[in-house]
Amino acid sequence: MHTESPSNALFKSGRHPWQGIRAGAFAGAADTYAIHDEMRRRAPVWQAPWGDVYLTGYDLVSGSLANRKLSHVPPADVMADSDSAIRDWLIYQEGSAHAALRQALQQPFVGKGMPALRLIVAETIEDLMGDSGLSGTTEVVAAFTRAVPERVICRLLGVPDQDMPMVRAWSGSIRALLDTGFDDAFGGANSADEMSCYFVEHLRHLLAAGRMPPLLTGLAGLVDALGLTAAGRNIAFLAFAGHETTVHLIGNMLFHLAHQPAQWAALRADRRLAASAVAETLRLESPVQKICRWPLEPVIIGGQEIEKNRLMVLLVGAANRDPAQFADASRFDLGRAGRQNLAFGRGAHVCIGRALAEMEGVAVLEAALTHWRTIEPVAARWMDNSSIRGLDALALRLTA
């Protein structure tokens, strides 16, 4: 039975005041965190009038991320007759397919692979920021917060420089697509399919040449196990997810540091705080705001009965601002200590690129501290996206 949420009786008609968190209904000017706060107080497990179930509390979201009764894979009626490339992505796999993909894709991120990645990150940042002379009023998203992660992921995947604009365009389209709902994402041909076709051919050429770039060293065996198409589709996923969230991590971090000169001064005095700045940004402005799950059977969560296959939306952005876990949760605080944020998920599907994203964030911040004495806010525009939190534009006044 689909038990009614306590809040639903309050909103029986008209546009729901929490409509802004719904995929496709978000507006960048909306105060999404005010909605999260109200949901957390009034209905931490909220069964929305449109059918989806939303979780906001830290413990609820954290527990659900590791709950084996909740599937990462959309139910059959969503996946039926779908040949969307997205259905083959790592995040929508379970069991042996997930294990094989994860093992192959995560190899460069562990052990001896990281020093090589660190060198490429450092070289890319130096190319973009070292001799750029960026100062004065600068739109930093266009100048480097997007360019650095894009160039890093393309170098790591062996994508030629002339093809980077295509990767950018595809990523923007996929970002928007994933915020419209699963019917669209798993429906007809879309930008994810176009991007996947490119990377299937890219992988074919790499295999023929007998050479693999840094992030693809484990892919030859994966092609044998899953086929060229599934492997190529997951390279496309790696290209998208491997830079898109990092773009917003860096932009969000500079946004908050520009608005808090005392925190910027603390970083200049002690650069060891750079990792804390990255972690606090991930908590306060989680680039991935939502993670979805589907119950494999009826479950009780937070006192609410949720039926099998009901879409559950785990609001990571709300969980990471839960005042029950993080004191003064809406404040950016480099000295914060306490529980781990959930920005990269938890459990078997925790983000494989976490180490790379954190490393890029620290490296960009260290470069910024070297090149700029002060940063001041000028203007900002947040994206119209309920699933990914980031800036379309961020103008800062930079003093060398």
C-alpha positions as CSV (number, residue, x, y, z in Angstrom):
1,M,0.0,0.0,0.0
2,H,1.2,3.5,-0.8
3,T,0.8,5.2,2.6
4,E,0.1,9.0,2.4
5,S,2.8,11.2,3.7
6,P,1.8,13.4,6.6
7,S,2.4,16.6,4.6
8,N,0.2,15.6,1.6
9,A,-3.1,16.5,3.3
10,L,-1.8,20.1,3.6
11,F,-1.4,20.4,-0.2
12,K,-4.4,18.9,-2.0
13,S,-4.7,21.4,-4.8
14,G,-2.7,23.9,-6.9
15,R,1.0,24.0,-7.4
16,H,2.8,22.3,-4.5
17,P,5.1,24.7,-2.6
18,W,7.9,22.0,-2.8
19,Q,7.4,21.5,-6.6
20,G,10.8,23.2,-7.1
21,I,12.7,20.0,-6.3
22,R,10.9,18.0,-9.0
23,A,12.9,17.1,-12.1
24,G,12.1,19.5,-14.9
25,A,10.3,22.0,-12.5
26,F,13.4,23.7,-11.0
27,A,14.3,27.3,-11.4
28,G,17.9,28.4,-10.7
29,A,16.6,31.4,-8.6
30,A,14.7,29.1,-6.3
31,D,15.9,28.6,-2.7
32,T,16.3,24.9,-2.9
33,Y,17.9,24.6,0.5
34,A,14.9,26.4,2.1
35,I,12.7,23.8,0.6
36,H,15.0,21.0,1.9
37,D,14.9,22.5,5.4
38,E,11.1,22.6,5.4
39,M,10.8,19.1,4.1
40,R,13.3,17.8,6.7
41,R,11.3,19.4,9.5
42,R,7.8,18.5,8.2
43,A,8.1,15.3,6.2
44,P,11.7,13.8,6.1
45,V,10.2,10.9,4.1
46,W,7.8,12.7,1.7
47,Q,5.6,10.9,-0.7
48,A,4.9,13.6,-3.3
49,P,1.5,14.1,-5.1
50,W,3.3,13.2,-8.4
51,G,4.3,9.8,-6.9
52,D,8.0,10.0,-6.1
53,V,9.3,9.6,-2.6
54,Y,11.9,12.1,-1.3
55,L,14.3,11.6,1.7
56,T,16.1,14.6,3.3
57,G,17.6,13.6,6.6
58,Y,21.3,12.5,6.8
59,D,20.6,9.2,8.5
60,L,17.8,8.4,6.1
61,V,19.8,9.2,3.0
62,S,23.0,7.5,4.3
63,G,21.1,4.4,5.3
64,S,19.3,4.2,2.0
65,L,22.5,4.5,0.0
66,A,23.7,1.3,1.6
67,N,20.4,-0.5,1.8
68,R,20.5,-3.8,-0.2
69,K,16.7,-3.8,-0.5
70,L,16.9,-0.7,-2.7
71,S,18.0,-1.2,-6.3
72,H,20.2,1.1,-8.4
73,V,18.4,-0.1,-11.5
74,P,15.1,1.4,-12.7
75,P,12.2,-1.1,-12.9
76,A,11.3,-3.1,-16.0
77,D,8.6,-0.8,-17.1
78,V,11.1,2.1,-17.3
79,M,13.7,0.0,-19.0
80,A,11.4,-1.9,-21.4
81,D,12.2,-1.5,-25.1
82,S,14.9,1.0,-24.2
83,D,18.2,0.9,-26.1
84,S,19.4,4.2,-24.5
85,A,23.1,4.2,-23.9
86,I,22.4,5.3,-20.4
87,R,20.9,2.0,-19.5
88,D,24.4,0.5,-19.8
89,W,26.1,3.0,-17.5
90,L,27.9,1.8,-14.4
91,I,25.5,3.6,-12.1
92,Y,22.5,1.6,-13.4
93,Q,24.2,-1.8,-13.1
94,E,24.2,-4.4,-10.3
95,G,25.7,-7.8,-9.6
96,S,28.4,-9.2,-11.9
97,A,28.0,-6.5,-14.6
98,H,28.5,-3.8,-12.0
99,A,31.5,-5.6,-10.5
100,A,33.2,-6.1,-13.8
101,L,32.7,-2.5,-14.9
102,R,33.8,-1.1,-11.6
103,Q,36.9,-3.1,-11.4
104,A,37.9,-2.1,-14.9
105,L,37.1,1.6,-14.6
106,Q,38.5,2.2,-11.1
107,Q,42.0,0.8,-11.7
108,P,43.7,4.1,-12.6
109,F,42.2,5.7,-9.4
110,V,44.0,3.4,-7.0
111,G,47.5,2.5,-6.0
112,K,50.3,3.6,-8.5
113,G,47.8,5.1,-10.9
114,M,47.2,8.3,-8.9
115,P,50.7,9.9,-9.2
116,A,50.4,9.7,-13.0
117,L,47.0,11.4,-12.9
118,R,48.3,14.0,-10.5
119,L,51.0,15.0,-13.0
120,I,48.5,15.4,-15.8
121,V,46.3,17.5,-13.6
122,A,49.2,19.8,-12.6
123,E,50.3,20.2,-16.2
124,T,46.8,21.1,-17.3
125,I,46.3,23.7,-14.6
126,E,49.7,25.3,-15.3
127,D,48.8,25.4,-19.0
128,L,45.6,27.3,-18.3
129,M,46.5,29.4,-15.3
130,G,50.3,29.6,-15.2
131,D,50.8,32.2,-17.9
132,S,47.2,33.5,-18.3
133,G,47.7,36.6,-16.3
134,L,44.1,36.3,-15.1
135,S,43.3,39.4,-13.0
136,G,40.7,42.0,-12.7
137,T,37.0,41.1,-13.3
138,T,37.0,37.6,-14.8
139,E,34.2,35.2,-15.7
140,V,35.9,32.2,-14.1
141,V,33.5,29.4,-15.3
142,A,34.4,30.2,-18.9
143,A,38.1,31.0,-18.1
144,F,39.0,27.9,-16.2
145,T,36.6,26.2,-13.8
146,R,35.1,24.3,-16.7
147,A,38.2,24.2,-18.9
148,V,40.5,22.5,-16.4
149,P,38.3,19.4,-15.7
150,E,37.4,19.2,-19.4
151,R,41.0,19.2,-20.5
152,V,42.0,16.7,-17.7
153,I,39.3,14.2,-18.6
154,C,40.0,14.4,-22.3
155,R,43.7,14.0,-21.8
156,L,43.1,11.0,-19.5
157,L,40.8,9.4,-22.1
158,G,42.9,10.2,-25.2
159,V,40.4,12.6,-26.7
160,P,42.0,15.0,-29.3
161,D,41.9,18.7,-28.4
162,Q,39.8,19.4,-31.5
163,D,37.0,17.1,-30.1
164,M,36.7,18.8,-26.7
165,P,33.9,21.2,-27.8
166,M,31.8,18.2,-28.8
167,V,32.4,16.6,-25.3
168,R,31.3,19.9,-23.7
169,A,28.2,20.1,-25.8
170,W,27.2,16.5,-25.2
171,S,27.8,16.9,-21.4
172,G,25.6,20.0,-21.3
173,S,22.8,18.2,-23.0
174,I,23.1,15.1,-20.8
175,R,23.1,17.3,-17.7
176,A,19.8,18.7,-18.8
177,L,18.4,15.4,-19.9
178,L,19.1,13.7,-16.6
179,D,17.0,16.4,-14.9
180,T,13.9,15.8,-17.0
181,G,13.0,12.3,-15.6
182,F,13.7,8.7,-16.4
183,D,11.1,8.4,-19.2
184,D,13.1,11.0,-21.3
185,A,16.5,9.6,-20.3
186,F,15.6,6.1,-21.2
187,G,13.4,7.0,-24.1
188,G,14.4,7.7,-27.7
189,A,17.8,8.7,-29.1
190,N,19.5,11.5,-27.2
191,S,22.9,13.2,-26.6
192,A,24.1,10.3,-24.5
193,D,23.7,8.0,-27.5
194,E,25.6,10.4,-29.7
195,M,28.4,10.7,-27.2
196,S,28.5,6.9,-26.8
197,C,28.8,6.3,-30.5
198,Y,31.8,8.6,-30.5
199,F,33.5,6.7,-27.7
200,V,32.7,3.3,-29.1
201,E,34.6,4.3,-32.3
202,H,37.3,6.0,-30.1
203,L,37.8,2.8,-28.2
204,R,37.8,0.7,-31.4
205,H,40.7,2.9,-32.8
206,L,42.6,2.7,-29.5
207,L,42.4,-1.1,-29.4
208,A,43.5,-1.3,-33.1
209,A,46.5,0.9,-32.3
210,G,47.3,-1.1,-29.2
211,R,47.6,1.8,-26.9
212,M,45.5,3.0,-24.0
213,P,45.4,6.4,-22.3
214,P,45.7,6.7,-18.5
215,L,42.0,6.1,-17.6
216,L,41.5,3.2,-20.0
217,T,44.2,0.7,-19.0
218,G,41.7,-1.8,-17.8
219,L,39.3,-1.6,-20.7
220,A,40.7,-4.3,-23.0
221,G,39.5,-7.1,-20.7
222,L,36.2,-5.4,-20.3
223,V,35.6,-5.4,-24.0
224,D,36.1,-9.1,-24.1
225,A,33.7,-9.6,-21.2
226,L,30.9,-7.1,-22.1
227,G,31.5,-6.2,-25.7
228,L,32.7,-3.1,-27.5
229,T,29.3,-1.2,-27.3
230,A,28.8,-1.5,-23.5
231,A,32.5,-0.6,-22.9
232,G,32.3,2.4,-25.2
233,R,29.1,3.6,-23.5
234,N,30.8,3.5,-20.1
235,I,33.7,5.5,-21.4
236,A,31.1,8.1,-22.4
237,F,29.8,7.9,-18.8
238,L,33.3,8.3,-17.5
239,A,33.8,11.3,-19.7
240,F,30.6,12.9,-18.5
241,A,30.7,12.1,-14.8
242,G,34.5,12.3,-14.7
243,H,34.5,16.1,-15.2
244,E,31.0,17.5,-14.9
245,T,30.8,17.3,-11.1
246,T,34.4,18.6,-10.7
247,V,33.5,21.7,-12.8
248,H,30.8,22.5,-10.3
249,L,32.9,21.6,-7.2
250,I,35.6,24.2,-8.3
251,G,33.1,26.9,-9.2
252,N,31.0,26.4,-6.0
253,M,34.2,26.5,-3.9
254,L,35.4,29.8,-5.4
255,F,31.9,31.3,-5.0
256,H,31.9,30.7,-1.3
257,L,35.5,31.7,-0.8
258,A,34.9,34.9,-2.6
259,H,32.0,35.7,-0.3
260,Q,34.0,34.9,2.8
261,P,37.4,36.8,2.8
262,A,38.3,35.5,6.3
263,Q,38.2,32.0,5.0
264,W,40.3,32.9,2.0
265,A,42.8,34.6,4.3
266,A,42.9,31.5,6.4
267,L,43.8,29.5,3.4
268,R,46.5,31.9,2.3
269,A,48.0,31.5,5.8
270,D,47.8,27.7,5.8
271,R,47.5,26.0,2.5
272,R,47.0,22.7,4.3
273,L,43.4,23.8,4.6
274,A,42.8,23.3,0.9
275,A,41.6,19.8,1.4
276,S,39.2,21.1,4.0
277,A,37.9,23.7,1.6
278,V,37.1,21.0,-1.0
279,A,35.4,18.8,1.6
280,E,33.3,21.7,2.9
281,T,32.3,22.7,-0.6
282,L,31.2,19.1,-1.4
283,R,29.1,19.2,1.8
284,L,27.6,22.6,1.5
285,E,27.0,22.7,-2.3
286,S,27.0,19.0,-3.3
287,P,27.4,18.9,-7.1
288,V,25.1,15.8,-7.2
289,Q,22.0,16.8,-5.4
290,K,20.0,13.6,-6.0
291,I,20.6,9.9,-6.1
292,C,17.7,7.6,-7.0
293,R,16.8,4.1,-5.8
294,W,13.9,1.7,-6.3
295,P,12.7,-0.8,-3.6
296,L,13.0,-4.4,-4.6
297,E,10.1,-5.1,-2.2
298,P,7.9,-3.0,0.0
299,V,10.0,-1.3,2.7
300,I,9.5,0.8,5.8
301,I,11.8,3.8,5.9
302,G,11.5,6.6,8.4
303,G,8.1,5.1,9.5
304,Q,6.7,5.3,6.0
305,E,5.7,2.3,3.9
306,I,7.1,2.6,0.4
307,E,5.9,0.1,-2.2
308,K,8.0,-2.0,-4.6
309,N,9.5,-0.1,-7.6
310,R,8.5,3.3,-6.3
311,L,11.0,5.9,-7.3
312,M,12.9,7.1,-4.2
313,V,14.9,10.4,-4.6
314,L,17.7,10.6,-2.0
315,L,18.3,14.3,-1.6
316,V,22.0,14.4,-0.9
317,G,22.1,18.2,-0.9
318,A,19.6,18.2,1.9
319,A,21.3,15.4,3.9
320,N,24.6,17.2,3.8
321,R,23.0,20.3,5.4
322,D,21.2,18.3,8.1
323,P,21.7,20.3,11.4
324,A,21.4,17.1,13.3
325,Q,24.7,16.1,11.8
326,F,26.4,19.4,11.0
327,A,26.3,22.3,13.4
328,D,25.4,25.6,11.8
329,A,24.9,23.5,8.6
330,S,24.4,26.4,6.2
331,R,27.7,28.0,7.0
332,F,30.9,27.5,5.0
333,D,33.5,26.5,7.7
334,L,37.0,25.4,6.9
335,G,37.4,24.2,10.5
336,R,34.4,21.9,10.4
337,A,34.9,18.4,11.9
338,G,32.4,15.6,12.1
339,R,30.7,13.0,10.0
340,Q,31.6,12.4,6.4
341,N,29.5,14.2,3.7
342,L,27.6,12.1,1.2
343,A,28.5,14.0,-1.9
344,F,30.0,11.0,-3.6
345,G,27.4,8.5,-2.3
346,R,28.0,5.6,-0.1
347,G,28.1,1.8,-0.3
348,A,28.8,-0.4,-3.4
349,H,28.1,2.5,-5.8
350,V,30.3,5.1,-4.2
351,C,31.8,7.3,-6.9
352,I,34.9,5.7,-8.4
353,G,36.3,9.1,-9.4
354,R,36.2,10.6,-6.0
355,A,40.0,10.8,-5.5
356,L,40.5,12.5,-8.9
357,A,37.8,15.1,-8.2
358,E,39.2,15.9,-4.8
359,M,42.7,16.1,-6.2
360,E,41.7,18.5,-9.0
361,G,39.8,20.6,-6.5
362,V,42.9,20.9,-4.2
363,A,45.2,21.5,-7.1
364,V,43.1,24.3,-8.6
365,L,42.7,26.0,-5.2
366,E,46.5,25.8,-4.6
367,A,47.1,27.4,-8.0
368,A,44.5,30.1,-7.3
369,L,46.2,30.9,-4.0
370,T,49.5,31.3,-5.8
371,H,48.2,33.6,-8.5
372,W,45.7,35.7,-6.6
373,R,46.0,37.7,-3.4
374,T,42.3,38.4,-3.1
375,I,39.1,37.2,-4.8
376,E,35.8,39.2,-4.6
377,P,32.3,38.4,-5.9
378,V,30.9,40.4,-8.8
379,A,28.0,38.4,-10.2
380,A,26.8,34.8,-10.3
381,R,24.1,32.8,-12.1
382,W,23.1,29.3,-10.9
383,M,22.1,26.6,-13.3
384,D,18.4,25.7,-13.8
385,N,18.9,22.1,-12.7
386,S,17.5,20.3,-9.7
387,S,19.9,17.3,-9.9
388,I,23.2,19.0,-10.3
389,R,24.2,22.1,-8.3
390,G,26.5,24.5,-10.1
391,L,27.1,27.8,-11.7
392,D,26.4,28.8,-15.3
393,A,28.5,31.9,-14.7
394,L,30.7,33.3,-11.9
395,A,32.3,36.7,-12.3
396,L,35.0,37.4,-9.7
397,R,37.4,40.4,-9.1
398,L,40.9,38.9,-8.9
399,T,43.9,40.7,-7.5
400,A,47.3,39.3,-8.3
